[in-house]
């Protein structure tokens, strides 16, 4: 979705991170001292629902958990990357104070990201209701055998597949698990979802992008063992006949970016696009 300028006014700021990590604990202490000097009211993680801004120190997994917890409270989030890749935590540790200072001064931008409302239904009754910012996955369980499922879109039958499973990814999640399964990268402004089969038992099954206004229904037809995953955080064991129903949530996650943030610059950095060409340009 398009970004919008951020006005100054983040006075109540929550800090979220895992203090069990020495590096993250040190960053949290440094950040607290900085926020105190800026006159901000610093809130603990348990108070984040009432914050004007939540600062997440860690990796994408920590950001995912925080976003899921705070989306209903409409709290904007900004990430300090201390993980491995950091698609959602776009301020580097060395730029932490400068980036946060600029955001507090109103020099950042805010971007809304869509997410999924997900439901697992068994015998007509809800088994699980949850959210997915990255992806919903129906996959094989511990026995490692192929599962069989059917997929429908707005009530229209699409296909039945035997596979390791299927990923339904949002644009945010298109650079996560779905990308490792050869799914498409969806720009955050594209109102779409990616349907990505996992090792299908046919050569003709390919990833498909569909409108995010669609209601997706996946029925488990046959399986010895199967499981549903939502952002890797919410899980449900699936039985034959269970249905996974997915639709775009009415809520959105709001990410705050520092000045100079560009989506494709992030992709170039994280995925190392053009790296060989820059370092070893072709001779004229």
C-alpha positions as CSV (number, residue, x, y, z in Angstrom):
1,X,0.0,0.0,0.0
2,X,1.2,3.6,-0.5
3,X,3.2,5.2,2.3
4,X,2.2,8.3,4.1
5,X,4.3,10.9,6.0
6,X,4.5,10.5,9.7
7,X,3.7,13.5,11.9
8,X,5.6,14.1,15.2
9,X,3.7,12.9,18.2
10,X,5.0,9.5,19.3
11,X,5.1,10.3,23.0
12,X,4.3,6.8,24.5
13,X,6.8,4.4,23.1
14,X,6.9,0.6,23.8
15,X,10.1,-1.4,23.5
16,X,9.8,-5.1,22.4
17,X,12.6,-7.5,22.3
18,X,14.1,-10.6,23.9
19,X,16.4,-9.5,26.8
20,X,17.7,-13.0,27.1
21,X,20.0,-12.1,24.1
22,X,22.9,-10.1,25.3
23,X,23.1,-8.0,22.1
24,X,19.3,-7.2,22.2
25,X,19.4,-6.4,25.9
26,X,22.2,-3.9,25.3
27,X,20.3,-2.3,22.4
28,X,17.2,-2.1,24.6
29,X,19.1,-0.3,27.4
30,X,20.7,2.1,24.9
31,X,17.3,2.8,23.3
32,X,15.6,3.4,26.7
33,X,18.2,6.0,27.6
34,X,17.7,7.7,24.2
35,X,14.0,7.8,24.5
36,X,14.2,9.1,28.1
37,X,16.3,12.0,26.8
38,X,13.8,12.7,24.1
39,X,11.1,13.0,26.7
40,X,9.2,9.9,25.7
41,X,7.2,7.8,28.1
42,X,8.8,4.4,27.8
43,X,6.4,1.4,28.1
44,X,7.2,-2.2,28.7
45,X,6.2,-4.9,26.3
46,X,3.1,-5.8,28.3
47,X,1.9,-2.2,28.0
48,X,2.4,-2.0,24.2
49,X,-1.3,-2.0,23.4
50,X,-1.6,1.6,24.7
51,X,1.5,2.9,22.9
52,X,1.7,5.5,20.2
53,X,4.6,3.5,18.7
54,X,6.2,0.1,19.3
55,X,9.9,-0.4,18.6
56,X,10.8,-4.0,17.9
57,X,14.4,-5.0,18.5
58,X,15.2,-8.4,16.9
59,X,14.4,-10.3,13.7
60,X,11.4,-10.8,11.5
61,X,10.1,-13.5,13.9
62,X,9.9,-11.1,16.8
63,X,8.3,-8.5,14.5
64,X,5.7,-11.1,13.3
65,X,4.7,-11.9,16.9
66,X,4.5,-8.2,17.8
67,X,2.4,-7.3,14.8
68,X,-0.1,-10.1,15.4
69,X,-0.4,-9.0,19.1
70,X,-0.9,-5.3,18.3
71,X,-2.8,-5.2,15.0
72,X,-6.2,-5.0,16.8
73,X,-4.9,-2.1,18.8
74,X,-3.7,-0.2,15.7
75,X,-0.3,0.5,17.2
76,X,2.4,1.3,14.5
77,X,5.6,-0.7,14.6
78,X,9.2,0.0,13.6
79,X,11.9,-2.6,13.6
80,X,15.6,-2.6,14.6
81,X,17.2,-5.5,12.8
82,X,19.2,-7.9,14.9
83,X,18.2,-11.0,13.1
84,X,19.5,-12.7,10.0
85,X,17.6,-11.1,7.1
86,X,15.2,-8.5,8.4
87,X,12.6,-7.7,5.6
88,X,10.3,-6.2,8.2
89,X,13.0,-4.8,10.6
90,X,14.6,-2.2,8.3
91,X,16.7,-0.1,10.7
92,X,20.2,-1.5,11.2
93,X,21.6,-1.6,14.7
94,X,24.3,0.9,13.9
95,X,21.6,3.4,12.6
96,X,19.3,2.7,15.5
97,X,19.4,6.1,17.3
98,X,19.6,8.1,14.1
99,X,16.7,6.3,12.6
100,X,14.4,6.4,15.6
101,X,15.3,10.1,16.2
102,X,14.2,10.9,12.6
103,X,10.9,9.0,13.1
104,X,10.3,10.9,16.4
105,X,10.9,14.1,14.5
106,X,8.2,13.2,11.9
107,X,10.7,12.4,9.1
108,X,9.6,8.8,8.5
109,X,6.8,7.3,6.5
110,X,4.0,4.9,7.4
111,X,2.9,1.9,5.3
112,X,-0.1,-0.3,5.8
113,X,0.2,-4.0,5.1
114,X,-2.7,-6.4,4.6
115,X,-3.1,-9.7,6.5
116,X,-5.4,-12.7,6.5
117,X,-8.3,-13.7,8.7
118,X,-7.9,-17.5,9.0
119,X,-10.3,-20.2,10.2
120,X,-10.1,-23.9,10.5
121,X,-13.5,-25.6,10.5
122,X,-14.3,-29.2,11.5
123,X,-17.7,-30.7,11.0
124,X,-19.2,-27.2,10.6
125,X,-17.7,-25.9,13.8
126,X,-14.7,-23.5,14.2
127,X,-11.6,-25.3,15.4
128,X,-9.2,-22.3,15.3
129,X,-9.5,-18.6,14.4
130,X,-6.3,-16.6,14.0
131,X,-4.5,-14.0,11.8
132,X,-1.7,-14.4,9.3
133,X,0.6,-11.5,8.3
134,X,3.0,-13.7,6.3
135,X,1.2,-16.8,5.3
136,X,-1.2,-19.6,6.0
137,X,0.1,-23.1,5.3
138,X,-1.5,-26.5,5.0
139,X,1.2,-29.1,5.1
140,X,2.1,-32.7,5.8
141,X,2.8,-33.6,9.4
142,X,5.4,-35.6,11.2
143,X,4.9,-38.8,9.1
144,X,6.2,-37.0,6.0
145,X,3.6,-38.4,3.5
146,X,2.0,-36.5,0.7
147,X,-1.4,-35.0,1.5
148,X,-4.3,-34.5,-0.9
149,X,-6.4,-31.3,-0.8
150,X,-8.8,-29.4,-2.9
151,X,-8.8,-25.6,-3.3
152,X,-11.7,-23.3,-4.2
153,X,-11.8,-19.5,-4.9
154,X,-15.0,-17.7,-4.1
155,X,-16.8,-21.0,-4.3
156,X,-15.3,-21.9,-7.7
157,X,-13.3,-25.1,-7.7
158,X,-9.7,-24.6,-8.8
159,X,-7.9,-27.9,-8.4
160,X,-7.2,-31.0,-6.3
161,X,-3.5,-31.7,-5.6
162,X,-1.4,-34.3,-4.0
163,X,1.6,-32.5,-2.5
164,X,3.6,-31.7,0.6
165,X,1.1,-28.9,1.1
166,X,0.2,-25.4,-0.1
167,X,1.1,-21.8,1.0
168,X,-1.2,-18.9,0.8
169,X,1.0,-15.8,1.1
170,X,0.3,-12.1,1.5
171,X,2.6,-9.6,-0.2
172,X,4.5,-9.3,3.1
173,X,4.9,-13.1,3.2
174,X,5.9,-13.4,-0.4
175,X,9.5,-12.8,0.5
176,X,9.4,-15.5,3.3
177,X,8.5,-19.2,3.1
178,X,6.6,-18.7,-0.2
179,X,9.8,-17.3,-1.9
180,X,11.8,-20.4,-0.8
181,X,9.1,-22.5,-2.5
182,X,9.6,-20.6,-5.8
183,X,6.5,-18.4,-5.3
184,X,6.3,-14.9,-6.8
185,X,7.4,-11.7,-5.0
186,X,4.3,-9.5,-4.6
187,X,4.9,-5.7,-4.1
188,X,3.1,-4.5,-1.0
189,X,0.9,-2.2,-3.0
190,X,-0.5,-5.1,-5.1
191,X,-3.8,-6.3,-3.8
192,X,-3.1,-10.0,-4.3
193,X,-2.3,-13.3,-2.6
194,X,0.0,-16.0,-3.8
195,X,-1.1,-19.7,-3.9
196,X,2.1,-21.7,-3.9
197,X,2.0,-25.5,-4.0
198,X,4.7,-27.3,-2.0
199,X,6.3,-30.1,-4.1
200,X,3.2,-31.0,-6.0
201,X,3.0,-34.5,-7.4
202,X,2.5,-33.1,-10.9
203,X,4.7,-31.0,-13.2
204,X,1.8,-28.7,-14.2
205,X,1.0,-27.1,-10.8
206,X,2.5,-23.6,-10.6
207,X,2.2,-20.7,-8.2
208,X,-0.8,-18.5,-9.0
209,X,-1.5,-14.9,-7.9
210,X,-5.2,-14.1,-7.1
211,X,-7.1,-11.1,-5.8
212,X,-6.9,-10.5,-2.1
213,X,-10.7,-9.9,-2.1
214,X,-11.2,-13.6,-2.8
215,X,-12.3,-16.1,-0.2
216,X,-10.0,-19.1,-0.3
217,X,-11.2,-22.5,0.9
218,X,-8.9,-25.5,1.2
219,X,-10.4,-28.9,2.1
220,X,-8.1,-31.7,3.3
221,X,-9.3,-34.7,1.2
222,X,-6.8,-37.4,2.3
223,X,-3.9,-37.5,4.7
224,X,-2.3,-39.7,7.3
225,X,-1.1,-36.6,9.1
226,X,-1.5,-32.9,8.3
227,X,-1.2,-29.6,10.0
228,X,-2.1,-26.0,9.5
229,X,0.4,-23.3,10.3
230,X,-0.2,-19.5,10.4
231,X,3.0,-17.4,10.5
232,X,4.6,-20.4,12.1
233,X,3.0,-19.3,15.4
234,X,-0.5,-20.7,15.4
235,X,-0.9,-24.4,14.7
236,X,-3.8,-26.8,14.3
237,X,-3.7,-30.5,13.6
238,X,-5.9,-31.3,10.6
239,X,-8.1,-34.3,9.9
240,X,-9.7,-35.4,6.7
241,X,-12.7,-33.2,5.8
242,X,-11.4,-30.2,7.7
243,X,-11.5,-26.9,5.9
244,X,-9.2,-23.9,6.0
245,X,-11.0,-20.6,5.1
246,X,-8.9,-17.5,4.4
247,X,-9.9,-14.0,3.5
248,X,-8.4,-10.6,3.8
249,X,-8.7,-9.1,7.2
250,X,-10.4,-5.7,7.8
251,X,-7.4,-4.7,9.9
252,X,-4.0,-3.8,8.6
253,X,-0.6,-3.7,10.2
254,X,1.1,-0.3,10.1
255,X,4.9,-0.2,9.7
256,X,6.8,2.9,10.2
257,X,9.9,3.3,8.0
258,X,12.9,5.7,8.5
259,X,13.7,8.4,5.9
260,X,15.0,7.0,2.7
261,X,13.3,3.7,2.9
262,X,12.6,2.1,-0.5
263,X,11.1,-1.3,-1.1
264,X,13.2,-2.3,-4.0
265,X,16.4,-1.0,-2.3
266,X,15.5,-3.4,0.5
267,X,15.1,-6.3,-1.9
268,X,18.4,-5.5,-3.6
269,X,20.1,-5.5,-0.2
270,X,18.5,-8.6,1.3
271,X,18.5,-10.7,-1.9
272,X,21.8,-9.4,-3.2
273,X,20.4,-8.4,-6.5
274,X,22.9,-7.0,-9.0
275,X,25.7,-7.6,-6.5
276,X,27.9,-9.5,-9.0
277,X,27.3,-6.9,-11.7
278,X,28.3,-4.1,-9.5
279,X,31.4,-5.8,-8.2
280,X,32.4,-7.3,-11.5
281,X,31.0,-5.1,-14.3
282,X,31.1,-6.5,-17.8
283,X,33.9,-5.0,-20.0
284,X,32.8,-2.5,-22.6
